[in-house]
């Protein structure tokens, strides 16, 4: 498995000195996802938890809805200039009877670590229909005071971010504030795919009793991923986009932004937030 960090030389300039030293960087490498041997997409990601990433990606794209939908995931032969396996190609075999509709989940070109949805072949493929409508499930009430503890808990678990300053993070919490899982990646959408993929393989989907917390902004795509996994609440330390708020309102998802210290903005489905 590839490393998640790498060392590179840097010229360090401060107010009183100039020096040369090695710097620790987050690794970014391509991951090719194949479905039954056929190329599906390529995403730029930080190596690690690739199996989670693939499960989360397929869930978010509406291609699977439970762990039993996947029969096997295996690394294919992909070698570097020295002949060593790069572990950058994963092939997914769906379980017998599991089919994927024409064009579902397929990207027309490689996605980047900054954006995933832009690889869609048409605008009609941007919105994906969830198997777990939030309006059909009982969602827990969550104390605002509990929400305010989550950013610090998440930050404390961002081990690679602490050494590189270059990774996004996503985490799942219980309504009582218990941390379930954390994943990091150079791509915010990959970090979410990884943590949702963990939940899927742990047989926790739909995540109707969970909160998804992200370390950056809340985009349309992150809201959609949450909805596809049946997550009733998405909280972010930064701002949401207008389309993210619109999709959250349409889907019945509670969207929280600017969650910092003891303050927050609750944009949609405010009834899930309990204020003492």
MARTOR-137924 format. One record per atom (N, C-alpha, C): x negated, z, y negated. Coordinates in steps of 0.2 Angstrom, whole numbers, plus 2048, in hexadecimal, padded with zeros to 3 digits. Atoms other than C-alpha are relative to their C-alpha. Layout:
BEGIN
XZY...
! end
This chain:
BEGIN
7FC8008068008008007FC8007FA8038008067FA7FC7EF8008067FC8007FA8047F58097E38058007FA7FB7FF80680180F7D57FC8007F98048008077F28117C87FA7FC8028078048007E28077C47FC8027FA8057FE8057D380B7BA7FD7F97FC8028068047CE7FE7AC7FC8037FA8047FE8067C080079E8047FF7FA7FD8008067C680378D7FB8027FA8047FE8067BE80477B8058057FD7FC7FA8037C58157747FE8017F98017FF8077C68167618048057FE7FD7FA8047CA8267587FE8007F98027FF8077C882C7467F98018008077FE8017B783374A7FB7FD8058048027FB7B082A7598027F98037FE8067FC7AF81A7637FC8018078037FF7F97AC81B7768037FB8057FE8047FA7AE8117868018058067FE7FC7FA7B78197958057FC8047FB8027FC7C28157A38078027FF7F97FD8017D58167A18047FF8067FC8007FA7E28197AE8067FC7FE7FA8058017F080B7AE8058008067FB8017FA8008097B87FF7F98038018077FD7FE7FB7C48077FC8007FA80580080A7EC7C37FE7FA8048018057FC80B7E07D18077FD8027F98047FE8187D37D78028038077FD7FF7F98237D77E68057FA8017FB8067FE82C7C87EE8048038057FB7FE7FB83C7CD7F78037FA8037FD8057FC8427C28058068028047FA7FE7FC8527C280E8017FB8068008047FA8527BC8207FA7FA7FF8068058008417B381C8007FB7FA7FF8048068487AA80C7FE8047FA8027FD8068417AE7FB8068027FC7FA7FE80484E7B87F17FE8017F98037FF8078447BE7E27F98038008067FD8018347C47DB8018057FA7FF7FB8068337D47D07F98037FF8067FD8028247DB7C78018088007FE7F97FF8237ED7CC7F98048028067FC7FE8177FC7CF8018028088007FF7F98137FD7E28028078027FE7F97FE81B80C7EB8078008017F98007FF82C80F7F28047F98007FD80680082F7FD7F58067FF8047FA8017FB83B7FF8038068037FC7FA7FD80484680A7F78027FA7FB7FF8058068447FC7E98047FB8037FD8057FD84A7EF7F58078028027F97FE7FE8597F97FB8048017FA7FC80080685E7FD7E98017FA7FD7FF80780385C7EB7E38067FD8047FB8037FC8677E57F18078037FF7FA7FC8028747F37ED8037FE7F97FE8018078747EF7DB8027F97FF7FE8078008767DC7DE8067FF8047FA8017FC8857DF7E98007FD8078018037F987D7D97F98018058067FF7FB7FA87E7E98038048067FC7FD7FB8028887F98017FF8078048027FA7FC88180580E7F97FF8048068017FD8718088178007FC8077FF8047FA8788008278007F97FF8008078018797F081F7F97FC8018078028008667EE8207FE8018078037FF7F985F7EB8327F98028008077FF80084D7EB82D7FD7FE7FA8048028058417EA81F7F98008028078007FE82F7E58227FC7FC7FB80580380581F7E08187FE7F98048038067FD81A7CE81B7F97FF7FF8078028018097C681C7FF7FE7F88028028078037C580A7F98037FF8077FE8017F07C68077FD7FF7FA8048028067E47C77F97FA7FC8018058047FF7D47BE7F77FB8038058057FD7FB7CB7CA8038048008077FD8007FA7D87C88108048068027FC7FA7FF7E07D980E8077FF7FE7F98008017F37DB80F8018037F97FE7FE8077FA7DC7FD8068058007FA7FC80080A7E48038057FE7FA7FC8038058137D97F68057FB8027FB8047FD81F7D08018048048057FC7FD7FC82E7D88098067FC8027FA8047FD83B7D08158058048027FA7FC7FE84C7D78178047FD8057FC8037FB8567D48278078047FF7F97FD8008697D88248028018077FD7FE7FA8737E08328047FA8027FC8057FE87D7D483D8078017FD7FA80080388D7D08358008017F88017FF8078877D48237FE7F97FD8018068048887C48188008017F98008008078847C08078037F97FD7FD80680388E7B47FC7FB7FC7FD8048068038877A47F57FE8027F98037FF80787C7A87E68008087FE8007F980187F7BB7E77F98038008077FD80086F7C47E17FA7FC7FF8068048008647B57E07FE7FE7F98038028078597B27D17FC7FA8008038068018537A27CB7F88007FF8087FF8018417A87C77FE8078008037F98008367B77C78038047FB7FE7FC80583C7C67BE7FA8047FE8067FC8038317D17B38018078017FF7F880082E7E47B28048027FB7FC7FE8068377E47A28087FE8017F98028008477DB7A78027FD8077FE8027F98517D77B78057FB7FF7FA8048008617CF7B27FF7F97FD8028068038597C17A97FF7FA8058018057FB8557B97B98067FD8047FA8037FD8677B57BD8017F97FF80080780086B7A37C18067FE7FB7FB80180587B7A47B68038067FD7FD7FA8038857AF7AB8058038047FB7FD7FC8927B17B87FD8058058037FC7FB8867BA7C37FD8077FD8027FA8038827C77B68048068027FC7FA7FE8907D37BA8027FF8077FF7FF7F98927D97CC8058058017FA7FC7FE8A17E07D47FE8068048027FA7FC89F7F27DA8048018067FC7FE7FB8A47F87EB8038077FF7FF7F98018A68097E48038027F97FD7FF8078B28097D58008087FE8007F98028AF8197CB8078037FE7F97FD8018C281A7C78038028067FD7FE7FA8C581C7D97FD8078038037FA7FD8BA82B7DC8018067FB8007FA8048BB83D7D67F98027FE8067FF8038AD8407CA7FF8087FE8017F98028A58517C68008017F98017FE8078A685A7B57F88028008077FE80089485D7AF7FF8037F98017FC80688F86A7A27FB7FD7FC8058038048868637937FA8048008067FC80087A8727947FC7FE8068048037FA87586B7A67FD7FA7FF80280680287385A79F7F98017FC8067FF8058668607927FA8028048067FE7FC85B8677A07FC7FA8048028057FB8598567A97FA7FC7FD80680480384C84D79D7FA8048028077FC7FE83F85B79F7FF8008078018007F984285C7B17FD7F98038038077FE83F8497B37F97FF7FD8078018028308497A87FB8048048057FC7FC8288577B27FF7FD8078028037FA82984C7C17FD7F980080380780182283C7BA7F98008008077FF7FE81183E7C27FC7FA7FD80480680280B82C7BF8007FF7F87FF80080781282C7AD7FB8047FC8047FB80380883B7A97F87FE8008078038007F78327AD8007F97FD8008078027FC8217A78047FF7F97FB80180580A82279A8037FA8007FD8068008108127A08057FE8057FB8017FB81E8147AC8078037FE7F97FE8018318167AB8028048067FE7FB7FA83A8237B68088008007F97FF7FE84B8257BE8018068057FF7FB7FC8528347C68088018027F97FE7FE86283A7CF8008088007FF7F880086984C7CC8078018027FA7FD7FF8778567D28048027FA7FC7FD80688585C7C67FD8067FE8037F980187C86D7C77F97FF7FD80680180386C8657C07FA8008068058007FB8638657D17FD7F98018038068008568577D28007FE8077FF8027FA85984C7E17FA7FB8028058057FF84C83E7DF7FE7FD7FA8038038068408367D27FC7FA8038058067FF8388257D27FE7FD7FA80480280682C81D7C67FF7F880180280780082880A7C27FF7FE7F98018038078227FF7B48077FD7FE7F98038028347F77B48058068017FB7FB7FF8428027B08067FF8057FB8027FB84E7F87BB7FD8028078037FF7FA8427FA7C98008088028007F97FF84180D7C78078028027F97FE7FE85480E7C88017FD8077FF8037FA8548027D77FD8058058037FB7FB84880E7E08038068017FD7FA7FF85181D7DD8077FF8037FA8027FD8628157E27FF7FE8078018027F985A80E7F17FE8068048017FA7FD85481F7F68078038027F97FD7FF8668257F58037FC8057FD8047FB86C8167FF7FD8028078037FF7FA86081980D8018078037FE7F97FE86482C80D8078018017F98007FF87682780F8048047FB7FD7FD80687B82E7FE8057FC7FC7FC80480488481F7F78077FF80380080080789081F7EF7FE8077FD8037FA80388882C7E38058037FC7FA7FE8048998327DD7FF8087FD8027F98028918447DB7F98017FD80780180288183F7D28007FE7F880180380687A83C7C17F97FC80080680480086D82E7BE7FD8017F98047FF8068608327B17FA7FB7FF8068058018548257A97FC8027FA8057FE80584582879E8007FC7FA80080480684881A7928077FF7FD7F980180385781178B8057FE8067FB8027FB86780C7948037F97FF7FE8078018697FA7968067FE8047FA8027FC8787F079D7FE8008078018017F986F7ED7AD7FF8078038017F97FD86B8007B08078038017F97FE7FF87E8037AD8037FD8067FE8047FB8827F67B97FE8038078037FD7FA8767FD7C68048078027FD7FA7FF87E80E7C48077FF8037F98027FE8908077C68007FE8078008037F988B7FD7D67FE8068058027FB7FB88480D7DE8068068007FB7FB8008948177D97FE8067FC8027FA80488B8237CD8048007FA7FB7FF80689782A7C07FD8017F98037FE80688B82F7B37F87FE7FF80780280287B8277AB7FE8037FA8037FC80687083179F7F97FD7FF80680380286282A7957FD8047FA8037FD8068568317898007FC7FA80080580585782277E8077FD7FF7FA8038028648177778037FB8057FD8057FC87180C7818017FA7FC7FF8068048747FA77C8088008007F88018018867F47768037FE8077FD8037F98897EB7878008058058007FB7FB8847FA7918068057FF7FA7FB8018918057888067FC8027FA8047FE89E7F778A8018008087FF8007F989B7F679D8018078027FF7F97FE89A80979F8088027FE7F97FF8028AB80A7968057FC8057FC8047FC8B27FC7A08018038088017FE7F98AC8047B18028078017FF7F97FF8B08167AD7FA8048018067FC7FF89E81C7AD7FF8047F98027FC80589982A7A27F97FE7FE80780280288A8247977FE8047FB8037FB80587F83078E7FA7FD7FE80680280387282B7827FC8057FC8037FC8058658337778008088038007F97FD8648427837F98037FF8077FD80285684C77B8028077FD7FF7F980285585F7798078028027F97FE7FF8668667778057FB7FD7FB80580386E8567708017FA8047FE8077FC8768467778067FD7FD7FA8048028828387738047FE8077FC8027FA8908367808047FA7FE7FD80680389682477E8077FE8047FA8027FC8A382278C8028068057FD7FB7FB8AE82C7987FE8077FF8027FA8038AB83C78E8038068047FC7FB7FD8B78467997FC8038068047FD7FB8A98497A67FB8057FD8047FB80389F85379A8038067FD7FD7FA8028A38657987FC8047FB8047FD80689E86D7878038078007FE7F980089E8807878018027F8
! end
